[in-house]
Amino acid sequence: MPVGYTPAVTLPDRRAGRFITIEGPDGAGKTLQATLLADALGARGHDVLLTHEPGGTRLGDQLYELLMANGGEPIDPVADALLFNAARAQHVAMAIRPALEAGRVVVCARYADSTLAYQGYGGGVDLDTLRRIIAIATGGLVPDRTVLLDLRAEAGLRRKTPDSHTRFETSFDLAFHLRVRAGFLEMAAADADRWVVVDAGRDAASVHASVLEAVLETVDRSVAVGRGPSAGEPAKVAARIHR
């Protein structure tokens, strides 16, 4: 059975735009590739909201500081999932859903699949329980396309500099990160219509070319370029990523 959502609460889907998410293990380059993708889509005339999780709103940014900080007491995986999804609920309600309803392309570094990968496959929380939590937080909003930046866990952790380490690098062992990567790959294999797997072990330009190819058909087919800036007007990219 494909890994998907069983919404407990589903809001009407009035999206006119398209929702693209970038997923992957730590160190895979999600923030960079999301930024490059948003810039490329903006250059093609699309009106793009670039955002990330946890974050994307004032509340989300505050929860980001709490969820990623080193040195605090351990966070139970269920509490972790609830906190991430509190940030997600605010993000969807205040940023993602309004942008989609306005016909924009939303590019988001991490989304609900990260909860399944980290707190589910990595932390051992029951996946069906997590899906119910996610469904409430998102109102059943599922991305149109998810790009998995796949990278061996060891390689991803080596890419992270000490000053960029969060508690996910300092408090979780390699076995945890191996389970996270395996979870992402399992989800991608189970739902190939939504997911595209990109080898993130290559140079950034090559990865970007693959990411752009993976989303162009979805975006260009469904969002008229004419909704973006008129000729001679600079493309609009509302950048929210700041880490």
Residue pairs with C-beta under 8 A, 6 or more apart in sequence:
1 190
2 190
2 191
3 116
3 127
3 186
3 187
3 190
3 191
4 131
4 142
4 191
5 112
5 131
5 134
5 135
5 138
5 140
5 142
6 128
6 131
6 132
6 135
7 135
7 139
7 140
8 132
8 135
8 136
9 135
9 136
9 139
9 140
10 135
10 139
10 140
11 97
11 139
11 140
11 141
13 140
13 141
14 100
14 101
15 97
15 100
15 101
16 100
16 101
16 102
16 103
16 223
17 47
17 99
17 100
17 101
17 102
17 103
17 104
17 105
17 106
17 223
18 100
18 105
18 106
18 144
18 145
18 218
18 219
18 222
18 223
19 96
19 100
19 105
19 106
19 108
19 141
19 142
19 143
19 144
19 145
20 37
20 105
20 106
20 107
20 108
20 143
20 144
20 145
20 146
20 147
20 215
20 218
20 219
21 107
21 108
21 109
21 110
21 111
21 113
21 143
21 145
21 146
21 147
22 30
22 33
22 34
22 37
22 107
22 108
22 109
22 110
22 146
22 147
22 149
22 211
23 30
23 110
23 111
23 113
23 114
23 117
23 146
23 147
23 148
23 149
23 184
24 30
24 148
24 149
24 150
24 151
24 156
24 184
24 200
25 117
25 150
25 151
25 153
25 156
25 177
25 180
25 181
25 184
26 153
26 156
26 157
26 160
26 168
26 169
26 177
26 180
27 151
27 155
27 156
27 157
27 158
27 159
27 160
28 149
28 150
28 151
28 156
28 200
29 149
29 151
29 159
29 200
29 204
29 207
30 109
30 110
30 149
31 52
31 109
31 241
31 243
32 204
33 109
33 147
33 149
33 200
33 204
33 207
33 208
33 211
34 50
34 52
34 107
34 108
34 109
34 241
35 50
35 239
35 241
36 204
36 208
36 211
36 212
37 107
37 208
37 211
37 212
37 215
38 48
38 50
38 107
38 237
38 239
39 237
40 208
40 212
41 48
41 105
41 107
41 215
41 219
41 237
42 48
42 228
42 235
42 236
42 237
43 235
44 220
44 225
44 228
44 235
45 225
45 226
45 228
45 229
45 235
46 104
46 105
46 219
46 223
46 225
46 227
46 228
46 235
47 102
47 103
47 104
47 105
47 227
47 228
47 229
47 235
47 236
48 104
48 105
48 106
48 107
48 235
48 236
48 237
48 238
49 95
49 96
49 99
49 104
49 105
49 106
49 107
49 237
49 238
49 240
50 107
50 237
50 238
50 239
50 240
50 241
51 91
51 95
51 96
51 106
51 107
51 108
51 109
51 240
51 241
52 108
52 109
52 110
52 240
52 241
52 243
53 60
53 84
53 87
53 88
53 91
53 108
53 109
53 110
53 111
53 114
54 60
54 63
54 64
54 67
54 68
54 84
54 87
54 88
54 91
54 110
55 61
55 63
55 64
55 87
55 91
55 240
55 241
55 242
55 243
56 87
56 91
56 94
56 95
56 96
56 108
56 240
57 87
57 90
57 91
57 94
57 95
59 86
59 87
59 90
60 87
60 88
60 90
60 91
63 83
63 84
63 86
63 87
64 87
66 83
67 75
67 80
67 83
67 84
67 87
68 166
68 167
68 168
69 166
69 167
70 165
70 166
70 167
70 170
70 171
72 167
74 171
75 83
75 167
77 119
77 123
77 124
77 125
78 119
78 125
80 118
80 119
80 123
81 115
81 119
81 123
81 125
81 130
81 133
82 133
84 114
84 115
84 119
85 112
85 115
85 133
85 134
85 136
85 137
86 137
88 111
88 112
88 115
88 134
88 137
88 138
89 136
89 137
89 138
92 137
92 138
92 139
92 141
95 240
96 106
96 108
96 141
97 139
97 141
99 106
100 106
100 141
103 223
103 227
105 219
105 223
108 143
109 241
111 143
111 146
112 134
112 137
112 138
113 146
113 184
113 187
115 130
115 133
115 134
116 127
116 130
116 131
116 134
116 183
116 187
117 180
117 183
117 184
117 187
118 168
118 180
119 125
119 130
120 126
120 127
120 130
120 183
121 127
121 179
121 180
121 182
121 183
121 184
121 186
122 172
122 176
122 177
122 179
122 180
122 183
123 176
142 194
143 194
144 194
144 218
144 222
145 194
145 196
145 214
145 215
145 218
145 219
146 188
146 194
146 195
146 196
147 195
147 196
147 198
147 211
147 214
147 215
148 184
148 185
148 188
148 195
148 196
148 197
148 198
149 198
149 200
149 207
149 211
150 181
150 184
150 185
150 197
150 198
150 199
150 200
151 181
151 199
151 200
151 201
152 181
152 201
153 174
153 177
153 178
153 180
153 181
154 174
155 201
156 177
157 169
157 174
157 177
160 169
185 197
187 195
188 195
188 196
188 197
196 214
196 215
198 207
198 210
198 211
198 214
199 207
199 210
200 207
228 235
228 236
229 235
229 236
